[in-house]
Amino acid sequence: MQVLVTGVAGFVGSHLAEALLAQGDEVIGIDAYTSYYNLEQKRENVRRLKKYRYFRMIEIDLRTAPLQEFVDGCEIVYHQAAQPGVRASWGAFPSYVEHNVLATQRLLEAARAAQVRKFVFASSSSIYGNAASYPTRETDVPRPHSPYGVTKLSAEYLVRLFGENWGLPTVALRYFTVYGPGQRPDMAMHRLIESAFFGRRFPLFGDGSQIRDFTYVSDIVAANLRAAETEIAPGGVFNVAGIHSIDMASLIDLVGELTGHAVNVQQLPEQAGDVARTGGDITQARKILGWEPTTDIRTGLIQQIAWHRGVIEADGQPSEPEAPEMRGIVTTPR
């Protein structure tokens, strides 16, 4: 089966593509190699995928490039590409609209013309914002708390509209903070672990009481595979969340315990766009997709820490975000 994975050089996209290749699918991977973080990490992800015979890499920009020739012949489109980052979205809203909304609309048009069997969209728990109650359910009224969240919700609405109006078999998965080997260097787990290993101060925005629902990357991949193969009405939406939530103070302690190095925390004021809590109800994903998470936070962290050790042993240097606005804790999904 031939499938398309956008954002294939990224964290989730590369893990998903590798799982698809391992099960024998032909994968066309698309990525624009945007410089939101270290491009070498992205290129290493793609080098890993190029070891598979049936992988084809296409470096194009979804906002401007002709897409039909790459979508035609694909049975499933996994749309993982997006411009991430809550804080950075405040100063670059037009770019977020283009990457997250316009690109999605163009890909949906191509998927509709190609009559793909399923269009799986990577949405985000950021669409909930500061919810009225937890765990959040798919039927709760969205209340994005950042421009990033607004663009992800807009893209999700487009996905639903193409399903309901044109019968395009679409499904949106609302990811709750993804972590694991290869995680983006601007995200909380990544920076916490490297702060522990290298003795750097970890900027914590707020008092550490923020609660996050972390989801291990292999569970995210499994949800995508189930969403692609399950017969559901077009326009379905599902939470994809972890086994349990944890507050940031406890996470910092756990990273210290598992790495053997206490994290030196620099406490800073809360930042605009950050939410106090995330937590998703996965009843619908369990009932309809037959999916539920299998990796607890301790097990997942052990795996991610092992990956960090391997990277450090290979080059002796921590990964660094490239832009100043990315420094500190970033706990948005993807």
C-alpha positions in Angstrom: 0.0 0.0 0.0 1.3 3.5 -0.9 0.8 6.2 1.7 1.8 9.8 2.1 3.3 11.3 5.3 3.8 15.0 5.6 6.2 16.4 8.1 8.2 13.2 7.7 11.4 14.7 8.9 9.9 15.7 12.2 9.5 13.9 15.5 6.2 12.2 15.1 6.3 12.0 11.3 9.5 10.1 11.2 8.4 7.6 13.8 5.1 7.1 12.0 6.9 6.6 8.6 9.3 4.1 10.1 6.4 2.1 11.5 4.6 2.1 8.1 7.8 1.0 6.3 8.4 -1.7 8.8 5.0 -3.2 8.1 5.7 -3.2 4.3 4.0 0.0 3.1 5.5 2.3 0.4 5.9 5.7 2.0 6.2 9.0 0.2 7.5 11.5 2.7 7.1 15.3 2.4 8.9 17.9 4.4 10.0 21.5 3.9 12.8 21.4 6.4 11.7 24.6 8.1 14.3 25.9 10.6 12.2 26.0 13.7 14.8 23.8 15.3 18.1 22.1 14.4 17.9 20.8 10.8 20.5 18.2 11.5 18.1 16.3 13.8 15.5 16.3 11.0 18.1 15.1 8.4 19.2 12.3 10.7 15.5 11.2 10.9 15.3 11.1 7.2 18.7 9.2 6.9 17.2 6.5 9.1 14.2 6.3 6.8 16.2 6.1 3.6 17.6 2.7 4.8 14.2 1.3 3.8 13.8 0.3 0.1 10.3 1.7 -0.3 10.8 5.2 1.1 10.8 8.2 -1.2 11.6 11.7 0.1 10.2 14.8 -1.4 11.4 18.2 -0.2 8.6 20.7 -1.0 6.6 23.4 0.8 2.9 22.4 1.2 2.0 26.1 1.0 3.1 26.6 -2.5 4.2 23.5 -4.3 1.9 21.4 -6.7 0.7 18.5 -4.6 -1.5 16.4 -6.8 1.2 14.3 -8.4 2.4 13.2 -4.9 -1.1 12.4 -3.6 -2.3 10.5 -6.6 -2.0 6.8 -6.1 -1.8 7.1 -2.3 -4.4 5.2 -0.3 -3.9 7.1 3.0 -2.6 10.6 3.8 -1.1 11.1 7.2 -0.9 14.9 7.6 1.7 15.5 10.4 3.3 18.7 9.1 2.7 21.9 11.1 4.3 25.0 12.5 4.6 24.2 16.3 5.1 26.4 19.3 2.7 28.3 21.5 4.9 31.2 22.5 6.5 31.8 19.1 3.0 32.0 17.5 2.3 35.3 19.1 4.9 37.1 17.0 4.4 35.2 13.7 0.7 34.6 13.2 0.7 34.9 9.4 3.3 32.2 9.1 1.3 29.9 11.4 -1.8 30.5 9.3 0.0 29.6 6.2 1.7 26.5 7.6 -1.2 25.2 9.6 -4.3 26.3 7.8 -3.5 27.1 4.1 -1.2 24.0 3.8 -3.9 21.8 5.2 -6.6 23.2 2.9 -4.3 22.6 -0.2 -3.6 19.0 0.9 -7.3 18.3 1.5 -8.1 19.5 -2.0 -5.5 17.2 -3.5 -6.7 14.3 -1.3 -10.3 14.9 -2.4 -9.2 14.8 -6.1 -7.2 11.7 -5.6 -10.1 10.0 -3.7 -7.8 8.7 -1.0 -9.2 6.0 1.3 -8.4 8.0 4.5 -7.0 11.4 5.5 -5.6 11.3 9.0 -4.9 14.7 10.5 -2.6 15.5 13.5 -4.5 18.0 15.6 -3.6 19.2 19.1 -4.9 19.4 22.6 -4.0 23.1 22.4 -7.5 23.6 20.8 -9.0 23.1 24.3 -7.0 25.9 26.0 -8.0 26.3 29.7 -11.0 24.0 29.7 -13.9 24.3 32.0 -13.4 20.7 33.3 -11.0 17.8 33.0 -10.4 15.4 31.4 -11.5 17.1 28.3 -13.9 15.3 25.9 -14.2 15.8 22.1 -17.6 17.4 22.6 -16.2 20.1 24.9 -16.3 23.6 23.5 -12.8 24.5 22.1 -11.2 27.5 23.8 -7.7 28.0 22.3 -5.4 30.0 24.5 -2.8 30.9 21.9 -2.6 31.8 18.2 -1.0 28.3 17.6 -4.1 26.7 19.1 -6.4 28.9 16.9 -4.6 27.7 13.7 -4.8 24.0 14.7 -8.5 24.3 15.5 -9.0 26.1 12.1 -7.2 23.3 10.3 -9.3 20.7 12.2 -12.5 22.4 11.2 -11.3 22.3 7.5 -10.7 18.5 7.9 -14.2 18.0 9.3 -15.8 20.2 6.6 -14.2 18.2 3.8 -15.5 15.1 5.4 -19.0 16.3 5.9 -19.4 18.2 2.6 -17.5 16.0 0.2 -17.5 12.6 1.9 -13.7 12.6 2.1 -12.9 10.0 4.8 -11.2 12.2 7.3 -10.2 11.8 10.9 -8.5 14.2 13.3 -6.4 13.0 16.3 -5.9 15.5 19.1 -2.4 14.8 20.4 -1.6 15.5 24.1 2.0 16.4 24.5 4.1 13.8 22.7 7.5 12.7 24.0 10.0 9.9 23.4 13.3 9.3 21.5 13.9 12.0 18.9 11.6 14.6 20.6 12.0 18.2 19.4 14.7 20.1 21.3 12.4 22.9 22.3 10.1 20.7 24.3 10.0 20.1 28.0 11.2 16.5 28.3 14.1 17.1 25.9 15.3 20.3 27.7 14.8 18.8 31.2 16.9 15.7 30.3 19.7 17.7 28.8 19.6 20.2 31.7 20.2 17.2 34.0 23.0 15.8 32.0 24.8 19.0 31.3 24.2 20.9 34.5 22.4 23.8 32.9 19.6 25.7 34.5 16.2 24.7 33.4 13.8 27.7 32.9 10.5 26.8 34.5 7.7 29.2 33.7 5.3 29.2 36.6 5.5 27.4 40.0 5.6 23.9 38.7 1.9 23.1 39.4 1.1 23.0 35.7 -0.3 19.6 34.8 0.4 17.9 31.5 -0.9 14.7 29.9 2.2 13.3 28.2 1.8 10.7 25.5 4.6 8.4 24.4 5.4 8.6 20.6 4.8 4.9 19.9 1.2 5.2 21.3 0.7 8.2 19.0 1.9 6.1 16.1 -0.5 3.3 17.0 -3.4 5.7 17.2 -2.6 6.9 13.6 -2.5 3.3 12.3 -5.8 2.5 14.0 -7.5 5.6 12.7 -6.4 4.8 9.2 -7.8 1.3 9.2 -11.0 1.8 11.2 -14.3 2.4 9.4 -15.8 5.6 10.9 -18.0 8.4 9.6 -16.0 11.2 7.8 -15.0 14.0 10.1 -14.4 12.0 13.3 -12.3 13.6 16.1 -10.5 11.7 18.8 -8.4 12.5 21.8 -5.0 10.7 21.9 -3.7 11.1 25.4 -1.3 9.3 27.8 -2.0 6.9 30.7 -2.0 9.6 33.3 -1.1 13.2 33.9 1.8 14.6 35.9 2.6 18.1 37.3 5.8 19.7 36.2 7.4 19.7 39.7 6.9 15.9 39.9 8.2 15.5 36.3 11.4 17.5 37.2 12.0 15.2 40.2 11.4 12.1 38.1 13.9 13.2 35.5 16.4 13.8 38.2 15.8 10.4 39.6 16.1 8.6 36.3 19.2 10.4 35.0 20.9 10.4 38.4 21.4 14.2 38.2 19.2 16.8 40.0 17.8 19.4 37.7 18.8 23.0 38.5 15.6 24.9 38.1 15.3 28.6 37.2 11.8 29.7 38.1 10.4 32.4 35.8 6.9 34.1 35.5 4.2 32.4 33.6 4.0 33.1 29.9 1.2 34.2 27.7 -0.5 31.3 25.9 0.5 28.6 28.5 -2.4 26.7 30.0 -2.6 25.5 33.6 -3.6 21.9 32.7 -4.1 19.4 29.9 -5.8 16.0 30.2 -7.8 14.1 27.7 -10.7 11.6 28.0 -9.9 8.8 25.6 -13.2 6.9 25.9 -14.1 7.4 22.2 -10.6 6.3 20.9 -10.9 3.2 23.1 -14.4 2.4 22.1 -14.3 3.3 18.3 -10.7 3.0 17.3 -9.8 0.1 19.7 -6.8 2.2 20.8 -5.4 3.0 24.2 -2.0 4.0 25.5 0.4 1.3 26.7 3.4 3.3 27.9 3.5 4.9 31.3 5.5 8.0 32.0 8.4 6.3 33.8 8.9 3.7 31.1 8.7 6.3 28.3 11.1 8.6 30.1 13.6 5.7 30.5 13.5 5.2 26.7 13.9 8.9 25.9 16.8 9.2 28.4 18.5 6.3 26.7 18.2 8.0 23.4 19.7 11.2 24.8 22.7 9.2 26.2 23.3 7.8 22.8 23.3 11.2 21.2 25.6 12.6 23.8 28.0 9.7 23.5 28.0 10.2 19.7 28.9 13.9 19.7 29.2 15.2 23.3 26.9 18.1 22.6 23.3 18.9 23.7 20.7 19.8 21.2 19.9 23.5 21.1 16.9 25.3 19.7 17.9 27.9 17.1 15.7 30.8 18.0 15.6 32.7 21.4 11.8 32.4 21.7 12.2 28.7 22.0 14.3 28.6 25.1 12.5 27.3 28.2 9.7 24.9 28.7 7.5 24.2 25.7 4.7 21.8 26.5 2.5 22.0 23.4 1.9 18.7 21.6 3.9 17.3 18.6 
